[in-house]
Amino acid sequence: MRKYISESLLIILPGFILFMISCTAGSCFEETESYLKASFYTGEVTPKITAPDTLTLYGLNNDSIIYNKSAKIQPALIPLNSSTDSCTFIIKINGVTDTIKFQYSSYPHLISKECGYTFYHHLSDSVRTYTRHAIKNIFTSNMTITNLNVENIRIFY
């Protein structure tokens, strides 16, 4: 009986040790989505960061609404589609509607072993395609869109 226990222990113990060593914490605590971050400003001479009273935002030819009459959004997080090189959005600032088109290139980026991959985007050019009903100007402050909390564009209205 004793020989049987020691042989079993010699087989089970190394297997258990290998199992414990190979395990890592599988939790991901990092942001995994990359959004274009748009801050809103008022004033032409001395710009002041000011959230619009209401904001509605959705993709053109897309049923999903990102913001629906949302109050005091600052910054707006705009998702880009990694399978295309451009996205057009309908944006309504305080009841006045405009369109904005973003052209960009996408590339995969490894966040970590636990979190996996996400797509980063690089704006091809400063944002030039937009209507000017509520929007007065759009300034590109950071062309690279990542999962970090960094402003990418400034929308002056």
Z-matrix of the N, CA and C atoms (Angstrom, degrees):
N
C 1 1.438
C 2 1.528 1 111.02
N 3 1.313 2 115.44 1 -41.32
C 4 1.466 3 119.77 2 -178.85
C 5 1.520 4 110.65 3 -65.22
N 6 1.316 5 119.11 4 -37.69
C 7 1.449 6 122.71 5 179.07
C 8 1.534 7 110.28 6 -64.46
N 9 1.326 8 116.66 7 -37.97
C 10 1.450 9 121.95 8 179.45
C 11 1.533 10 110.81 9 -64.84
N 12 1.321 11 118.02 10 -40.64
C 13 1.469 12 122.11 11 179.81
C 14 1.524 13 110.65 12 -68.16
N 15 1.317 14 118.66 13 -42.64
C 16 1.461 15 120.73 14 -178.57
C 17 1.529 16 111.50 15 -69.13
N 18 1.347 17 118.19 16 -35.45
C 19 1.468 18 120.32 17 177.32
C 20 1.530 19 110.05 18 -68.75
N 21 1.308 20 116.78 19 -40.13
C 22 1.467 21 120.86 20 178.36
C 23 1.525 22 110.62 21 -65.53
N 24 1.320 23 115.59 22 -40.13
C 25 1.457 24 120.31 23 179.38
C 26 1.525 25 110.92 24 -65.17
N 27 1.327 26 118.28 25 -37.57
C 28 1.461 27 121.86 26 178.22
C 29 1.526 28 111.90 27 -66.65
N 30 1.281 29 117.38 28 -26.71
C 31 1.461 30 120.42 29 178.50
C 32 1.533 31 110.83 30 -86.34
N 33 1.301 32 116.98 31 -44.54
C 34 1.467 33 121.20 32 -175.03
C 35 1.522 34 112.50 33 -74.16
N 36 1.326 35 118.65 34 -42.50
C 37 1.463 36 122.30 35 -176.15
C 38 1.532 37 112.98 36 -59.70
N 39 1.335 38 120.75 37 -50.23
C 40 1.470 39 119.06 38 177.97
C 41 1.539 40 112.41 39 -62.67
N 42 1.329 41 117.02 40 -36.40
C 43 1.465 42 120.01 41 177.41
C 44 1.517 43 111.47 42 -63.32
N 45 1.328 44 116.83 43 -41.12
C 46 1.460 45 121.76 44 178.82
C 47 1.529 46 110.99 45 -66.18
N 48 1.314 47 117.08 46 -41.67
C 49 1.477 48 121.20 47 179.13
C 50 1.528 49 110.23 48 -64.16
N 51 1.329 50 117.80 49 -44.11
C 52 1.468 51 120.41 50 177.65
C 53 1.524 52 111.22 51 -63.02
N 54 1.307 53 117.07 52 -38.36
C 55 1.448 54 121.34 53 178.36
C 56 1.528 55 111.31 54 -63.02
N 57 1.323 56 117.37 55 -43.59
C 58 1.459 57 121.50 56 -178.75
C 59 1.528 58 112.00 57 -69.32
N 60 1.310 59 117.52 58 -36.05
C 61 1.464 60 120.88 59 -179.68
C 62 1.523 61 110.89 60 -70.88
N 63 1.323 62 117.05 61 -36.26
C 64 1.460 63 120.42 62 -175.01
C 65 1.525 64 113.34 63 -76.56
N 66 1.291 65 118.35 64 -15.49
C 67 1.472 66 120.93 65 -177.59
C 68 1.523 67 110.72 66 -81.35
N 69 1.311 68 115.19 67 136.52
C 70 1.460 69 120.87 68 172.63
C 71 1.522 70 107.83 69 -126.11
N 72 1.285 71 115.30 70 160.53
C 73 1.462 72 119.35 71 177.45
C 74 1.521 73 108.25 72 -64.98
N 75 1.302 74 117.82 73 126.70
C 76 1.458 75 121.85 74 -175.41
C 77 1.509 76 113.62 75 -96.68
N 78 1.280 77 118.38 76 18.22
C 79 1.458 78 120.33 77 -177.35
C 80 1.521 79 111.00 78 -88.86
N 81 1.312 80 114.77 79 141.31
C 82 1.459 81 121.30 80 176.68
C 83 1.528 82 107.48 81 -112.33
N 84 1.321 83 116.79 82 117.53
C 85 1.454 84 121.46 83 -178.35
C 86 1.525 85 112.30 84 -108.70
N 87 1.333 86 117.39 85 5.63
C 88 1.453 87 121.50 86 -178.24
C 89 1.525 88 110.81 87 -98.00
N 90 1.315 89 116.49 88 157.42
C 91 1.456 90 121.86 89 174.26
C 92 1.524 91 108.13 90 -68.59
N 93 1.323 92 117.41 91 131.43
C 94 1.462 93 120.17 92 -175.91
C 95 1.523 94 113.34 93 -111.02
N 96 1.310 95 118.63 94 -8.78
C 97 1.461 96 121.46 95 179.98
C 98 1.526 97 110.18 96 -102.45
N 99 1.338 98 115.05 97 140.90
C 100 1.464 99 120.88 98 176.99
C 101 1.521 100 109.04 99 -105.38
N 102 1.312 101 116.27 100 115.88
C 103 1.458 102 122.21 101 179.30
C 104 1.519 103 109.98 102 -117.42
N 105 1.332 104 115.75 103 145.35
C 106 1.449 105 120.35 104 169.25
C 107 1.527 106 106.06 105 -74.19
N 108 1.323 107 116.93 106 125.72
C 109 1.464 108 121.47 107 -177.58
C 110 1.526 109 109.13 108 -101.70
N 111 1.332 110 115.07 109 117.75
C 112 1.463 111 121.55 110 -177.78
C 113 1.519 112 109.77 111 -113.62
N 114 1.325 113 116.23 112 119.97
C 115 1.464 114 121.71 113 175.89
C 116 1.521 115 108.67 114 -98.20
N 117 1.314 116 116.16 115 149.73
C 118 1.456 117 121.99 116 -176.84
C 119 1.527 118 110.39 117 -109.19
N 120 1.334 119 114.94 118 136.22
C 121 1.466 120 121.96 119 -178.25
C 122 1.518 121 109.99 120 -131.29
N 123 1.329 122 115.74 121 147.99
C 124 1.464 123 121.87 122 171.49
C 125 1.520 124 108.11 123 -119.65
N 126 1.310 125 115.51 124 162.57
C 127 1.469 126 120.51 125 177.98
C 128 1.506 127 111.51 126 89.49
N 129 1.327 128 115.72 127 137.62
C 130 1.459 129 120.47 128 -179.10
C 131 1.530 130 111.83 129 -98.95
N 132 1.317 131 116.69 130 -42.07
C 133 1.469 132 120.11 131 -177.23
C 134 1.525 133 110.11 132 -78.78
N 135 1.309 134 116.86 133 -51.94
C 136 1.464 135 121.66 134 176.89
C 137 1.528 136 108.53 135 -120.84
N 138 1.329 137 117.72 136 93.83
C 139 1.464 138 120.45 137 -177.65
C 140 1.527 139 111.88 138 -62.26
N 141 1.315 140 114.79 139 139.64
C 142 1.453 141 121.73 140 179.97
C 143 1.529 142 108.09 141 -129.77
N 144 1.318 143 116.43 142 129.09
C 145 1.460 144 119.89 143 179.56
C 146 1.524 145 108.53 144 -68.79
N 147 1.342 146 115.40 145 117.93
C 148 1.458 147 121.56 146 -174.88
C 149 1.527 148 109.11 147 -142.94
N 150 1.312 149 116.40 148 121.13
C 151 1.466 150 120.53 149 176.94
C 152 1.518 151 109.40 150 -72.41
N 153 1.339 152 117.78 151 139.93
C 154 1.464 153 119.50 152 176.61
C 155 1.525 154 111.60 153 -66.20
N 156 1.333 155 116.16 154 154.42
C 157 1.466 156 119.75 155 177.73
C 158 1.530 157 110.45 156 -60.96
N 159 1.346 158 116.43 157 -45.70
C 160 1.465 159 120.51 158 175.43
C 161 1.518 160 109.23 159 -136.54
N 162 1.324 161 115.05 160 146.80
C 163 1.461 162 121.70 161 179.80
C 164 1.519 163 108.88 162 -137.55
N 165 1.328 164 115.32 163 128.02
C 166 1.459 165 121.99 164 172.20
C 167 1.521 166 106.33 165 -122.21
N 168 1.331 167 116.54 166 132.27
C 169 1.463 168 121.33 167 -177.67
C 170 1.516 169 108.86 168 -143.50
N 171 1.333 170 115.67 169 129.23
C 172 1.458 171 120.50 170 174.31
C 173 1.519 172 108.72 171 -152.70
N 174 1.337 173 115.03 172 158.82
C 175 1.452 174 120.70 173 -179.17
C 176 1.514 175 111.61 174 -78.63
N 177 1.321 176 117.29 175 143.99
C 178 1.454 177 122.56 176 175.49
C 179 1.519 178 108.00 177 -68.87
N 180 1.318 179 117.38 178 135.30
C 181 1.469 180 123.89 179 -176.44
C 182 1.521 181 111.82 180 60.23
N 183 1.315 182 116.22 181 32.15
C 184 1.459 183 121.63 182 -179.27
C 185 1.529 184 107.62 183 -138.86
N 186 1.315 185 115.73 184 135.07
C 187 1.464 186 119.96 185 -176.50
C 188 1.523 187 113.59 186 -80.97
N 189 1.323 188 117.83 187 -16.50
C 190 1.458 189 119.26 188 -174.56
C 191 1.527 190 111.22 189 -80.44
N 192 1.307 191 114.43 190 131.76
C 193 1.459 192 121.29 191 177.44
C 194 1.521 193 108.13 192 -98.43
N 195 1.314 194 117.31 193 125.97
C 196 1.465 195 121.87 194 -178.78
C 197 1.523 196 109.72 195 -83.63
N 198 1.327 197 116.80 196 -48.48
C 199 1.462 198 122.47 197 174.53
C 200 1.524 199 107.19 198 -131.08
N 201 1.326 200 117.57 199 136.81
C 202 1.450 201 121.58 200 -180.00
C 203 1.530 202 109.12 201 -127.61
N 204 1.312 203 115.21 202 98.78
C 205 1.473 204 122.18 203 -178.94
C 206 1.528 205 111.07 204 51.75
N 207 1.315 206 114.80 205 40.58
C 208 1.466 207 121.05 206 -179.58
C 209 1.518 208 109.71 207 -78.19
N 210 1.314 209 115.44 208 141.65
C 211 1.461 210 120.97 209 -176.69
C 212 1.525 211 110.94 210 -97.81
N 213 1.326 212 114.75 211 138.65
C 214 1.464 213 123.44 212 170.96
C 215 1.531 214 113.11 213 53.39
N 216 1.328 215 116.98 214 50.52
C 217 1.469 216 122.09 215 176.86
C 218 1.522 217 108.13 216 -84.51
N 219 1.334 218 116.74 217 124.24
C 220 1.467 219 121.95 218 179.70
C 221 1.512 220 109.45 219 -157.66
N 222 1.293 221 120.80 220 111.14
C 223 1.454 222 129.97 221 -6.85
C 224 1.526 223 110.84 222 -83.60
N 225 1.317 224 115.84 223 165.81
C 226 1.460 225 121.19 224 174.18
C 227 1.518 226 107.66 225 -85.90
N 228 1.311 227 116.79 226 132.52
C 229 1.462 228 122.40 227 178.26
C 230 1.524 229 107.99 228 -99.38
N 231 1.319 230 116.80 229 113.33
C 232 1.461 231 122.64 230 -173.74
C 233 1.531 232 108.82 231 -109.40
N 234 1.337 233 118.13 232 117.42
C 235 1.466 234 119.89 233 179.71
C 236 1.525 235 110.88 234 -79.63
N 237 1.327 236 116.07 235 139.29
C 238 1.462 237 121.30 236 176.02
C 239 1.526 238 108.81 237 -110.13
N 240 1.317 239 116.38 238 147.24
C 241 1.454 240 122.39 239 -178.97
C 242 1.525 241 109.31 240 -86.90
N 243 1.334 242 117.07 241 118.91
C 244 1.468 243 120.42 242 -176.55
C 245 1.522 244 112.83 243 -74.87
N 246 1.324 245 118.58 244 -11.71
C 247 1.463 246 120.58 245 -179.08
C 248 1.532 247 112.58 246 -91.30
N 249 1.322 248 117.85 247 -2.39
C 250 1.467 249 121.48 248 176.28
C 251 1.530 250 108.91 249 -127.55
N 252 1.321 251 115.59 250 170.58
C 253 1.471 252 119.29 251 179.33
C 254 1.525 253 112.58 252 -107.11
N 255 1.339 254 116.86 253 7.33
C 256 1.464 255 119.58 254 175.81
C 257 1.519 256 109.93 255 -157.25
N 258 1.316 257 115.46 256 153.43
C 259 1.466 258 123.06 257 175.89
C 260 1.520 259 107.66 258 -140.53
N 261 1.334 260 115.20 259 140.81
C 262 1.450 261 120.73 260 176.15
C 263 1.523 262 108.11 261 -117.98
N 264 1.319 263 115.61 262 133.64
C 265 1.459 264 121.52 263 -177.83
C 266 1.522 265 110.16 264 -122.82
N 267 1.326 266 114.54 265 146.33
C 268 1.456 267 122.19 266 170.82
C 269 1.526 268 105.56 267 -97.58
N 270 1.328 269 116.34 268 125.47
C 271 1.459 270 121.01 269 -179.22
C 272 1.527 271 108.44 270 -125.32
N 273 1.297 272 114.96 271 130.51
C 274 1.462 273 120.35 272 178.29
C 275 1.522 274 107.61 273 -117.96
N 276 1.339 275 115.27 274 112.09
C 277 1.465 276 122.19 275 -179.46
C 278 1.524 277 107.68 276 -106.01
N 279 1.324 278 115.62 277 117.25
C 280 1.472 279 121.90 278 -179.69
C 281 1.534 280 112.07 279 50.51
N 282 1.329 281 116.68 280 39.98
C 283 1.460 282 121.86 281 175.58
C 284 1.508 283 115.98 282 87.94
N 285 1.330 284 119.47 283 -2.81
C 286 1.462 285 123.03 284 -179.68
C 287 1.533 286 108.21 285 -107.94
N 288 1.342 287 116.36 286 128.27
C 289 1.464 288 122.02 287 -171.69
C 290 1.519 289 112.60 288 -96.67
N 291 1.336 290 115.31 289 137.14
C 292 1.464 291 124.09 290 173.89
C 293 1.523 292 108.60 291 -136.41
N 294 1.330 293 115.43 292 167.64
C 295 1.468 294 120.87 293 171.47
C 296 1.524 295 108.15 294 -122.46
N 297 1.327 296 115.00 295 147.30
C 298 1.465 297 121.47 296 176.97
C 299 1.522 298 107.58 297 -132.85
N 300 1.334 299 116.31 298 133.56
C 301 1.466 300 121.25 299 176.71
C 302 1.518 301 108.92 300 -116.41
N 303 1.340 302 115.54 301 127.97
C 304 1.456 303 122.02 302 177.55
C 305 1.522 304 108.76 303 -109.91
N 306 1.331 305 116.46 304 131.18
C 307 1.464 306 121.64 305 173.13
C 308 1.517 307 107.11 306 -113.33
N 309 1.332 308 116.18 307 135.12
C 310 1.452 309 121.15 308 -171.03
C 311 1.520 310 110.24 309 -158.97
N 312 1.308 311 114.97 310 168.26
C 313 1.464 312 121.88 311 170.07
C 314 1.528 313 106.79 312 -119.26
N 315 1.321 314 116.20 313 148.23
C 316 1.466 315 121.82 314 -177.30
C 317 1.519 316 109.74 315 -118.00
N 318 1.315 317 116.30 316 148.04
C 319 1.462 318 121.00 317 175.83
C 320 1.527 319 109.01 318 -149.58
N 321 1.340 320 116.87 319 145.31
C 322 1.473 321 119.67 320 -179.36
C 323 1.525 322 110.94 321 -72.97
N 324 1.329 323 115.01 322 148.34
C 325 1.460 324 121.43 323 179.79
C 326 1.525 325 108.41 324 -139.18
N 327 1.334 326 116.84 325 128.18
C 328 1.463 327 121.70 326 177.83
C 329 1.521 328 108.81 327 -79.11
N 330 1.326 329 116.01 328 120.12
C 331 1.461 330 120.47 329 177.70
C 332 1.523 331 109.14 330 -80.80
N 333 1.321 332 116.70 331 -56.45
C 334 1.460 333 122.85 332 175.87
C 335 1.524 334 107.72 333 -167.08
N 336 1.319 335 115.24 334 172.49
C 337 1.456 336 120.11 335 178.95
C 338 1.527 337 111.00 336 -62.94
N 339 1.308 338 117.39 337 -38.17
C 340 1.456 339 121.61 338 -178.37
C 341 1.526 340 111.85 339 -75.66
N 342 1.338 341 117.31 340 -36.12
C 343 1.467 342 121.00 341 -174.15
C 344 1.518 343 113.12 342 -91.54
N 345 1.301 344 117.33 343 -24.06
C 346 1.459 345 120.35 344 179.98
C 347 1.519 346 112.83 345 83.54
N 348 1.333 347 114.57 346 -150.50
C 349 1.458 348 122.14 347 -175.41
C 350 1.523 349 111.40 348 -102.58
N 351 1.319 350 114.48 349 155.84
C 352 1.454 351 122.41 350 168.00
C 353 1.522 352 106.48 351 -138.90
N 354 1.296 353 116.87 352 173.13
C 355 1.459 354 120.69 353 175.92
C 356 1.519 355 109.39 354 -106.01
N 357 1.333 356 115.41 355 129.02
C 358 1.448 357 121.99 356 169.70
C 359 1.528 358 106.66 357 -97.22
N 360 1.324 359 116.36 358 158.21
C 361 1.459 360 121.85 359 -178.50
C 362 1.527 361 108.31 360 -130.89
N 363 1.319 362 115.16 361 151.70
C 364 1.460 363 120.92 362 175.27
C 365 1.522 364 107.34 363 -128.15
N 366 1.326 365 116.42 364 119.68
C 367 1.463 366 120.34 365 179.04
C 368 1.519 367 109.16 366 -62.75
N 369 1.335 368 116.68 367 131.21
C 370 1.463 369 121.26 368 -176.76
C 371 1.519 370 111.92 369 -68.75
N 372 1.300 371 116.12 370 -35.58
C 373 1.453 372 121.60 371 -178.97
C 374 1.524 373 106.46 372 -154.59
N 375 1.301 374 116.35 373 167.24
C 376 1.457 375 116.77 374 175.74
C 377 1.527 376 108.04 375 -60.77
N 378 1.311 377 116.70 376 153.76
C 379 1.458 378 121.53 377 -175.11
C 380 1.530 379 108.57 378 -69.13
N 381 1.324 380 115.98 379 110.27
C 382 1.463 381 120.54 380 -177.57
C 383 1.522 382 112.51 381 -114.65
N 384 1.319 383 116.97 382 -16.81
C 385 1.452 384 120.27 383 -175.42
C 386 1.522 385 109.68 384 -100.00
N 387 1.304 386 116.16 385 99.99
C 388 1.456 387 121.45 386 176.91
C 389 1.523 388 108.82 387 -161.34
N 390 1.315 389 114.84 388 154.70
C 391 1.465 390 119.13 389 176.03
C 392 1.522 391 108.51 390 -86.95
N 393 1.307 392 115.77 391 163.03
C 394 1.467 393 120.38 392 -172.81
C 395 1.530 394 112.12 393 -124.52
N 396 1.314 395 115.62 394 56.53
C 397 1.462 396 119.25 395 176.31
C 398 1.534 397 109.00 396 -89.61
N 399 1.328 398 116.88 397 -61.21
C 400 1.470 399 121.12 398 175.48
C 401 1.527 400 109.78 399 -96.88
N 402 1.323 401 116.27 400 -33.74
C 403 1.467 402 121.54 401 -177.35
C 404 1.524 403 109.79 402 -80.08
N 405 1.324 404 115.57 403 126.72
C 406 1.465 405 120.75 404 177.04
C 407 1.525 406 111.14 405 -91.75
N 408 1.339 407 115.96 406 -38.78
C 409 1.461 408 120.32 407 -177.18
C 410 1.525 409 109.03 408 -160.64
N 411 1.334 410 115.89 409 154.34
C 412 1.468 411 121.89 410 172.95
C 413 1.514 412 107.44 411 -128.14
N 414 1.308 413 115.78 412 125.85
C 415 1.465 414 122.93 413 -179.96
C 416 1.525 415 108.34 414 -113.15
N 417 1.330 416 117.14 415 129.03
C 418 1.454 417 121.74 416 177.93
C 419 1.524 418 108.73 417 -90.04
N 420 1.331 419 116.41 418 117.35
C 421 1.462 420 120.17 419 -178.67
C 422 1.526 421 112.64 420 -99.33
N 423 1.339 422 117.85 421 -23.87
C 424 1.468 423 121.33 422 178.84
C 425 1.519 424 107.81 423 -150.38
N 426 1.325 425 117.22 424 116.40
C 427 1.470 426 122.28 425 -175.13
C 428 1.529 427 113.00 426 -76.20
N 429 1.323 428 118.31 427 -21.65
C 430 1.457 429 121.39 428 -176.98
C 431 1.522 430 110.18 429 -95.81
N 432 1.324 431 115.87 430 123.19
C 433 1.458 432 122.41 431 -177.36
C 434 1.522 433 108.00 432 -101.62
N 435 1.331 434 116.09 433 115.88
C 436 1.459 435 122.09 434 -176.98
C 437 1.525 436 109.44 435 -127.15
N 438 1.326 437 115.94 436 -171.98
C 439 1.463 438 120.58 437 177.18
C 440 1.529 439 111.93 438 -87.37
N 441 1.317 440 118.17 439 2.88
C 442 1.465 441 121.77 440 177.65
C 443 1.522 442 110.17 441 -79.64
N 444 1.301 443 116.56 442 157.31
C 445 1.455 444 121.91 443 -179.41
C 446 1.531 445 109.50 444 -86.62
N 447 1.347 446 115.39 445 74.10
C 448 1.459 447 122.24 446 -177.60
C 449 1.527 448 108.26 447 -127.21
N 450 1.325 449 116.30 448 131.74
C 451 1.463 450 121.50 449 178.99
C 452 1.533 451 110.06 450 -64.06
N 453 1.343 452 116.28 451 133.10
C 454 1.470 453 121.45 452 177.70
C 455 1.521 454 112.62 453 -102.98
N 456 1.322 455 117.33 454 -41.91
C 457 1.465 456 120.03 455 179.52
C 458 1.525 457 109.60 456 -136.12
N 459 1.331 458 113.42 457 156.87
C 460 1.470 459 121.24 458 174.22
C 461 1.517 460 107.14 459 -118.32
N 462 1.315 461 114.91 460 125.12
C 463 1.460 462 120.16 461 178.25
C 464 1.524 463 108.04 462 -104.94
N 465 1.321 464 116.11 463 117.04
C 466 1.460 465 121.76 464 177.54
C 467 1.529 466 107.86 465 -95.99
N 468 1.325 467 115.37 466 126.41
C 469 1.465 468 119.95 467 -179.16
C 470 1.515 469 111.33 468 -129.88
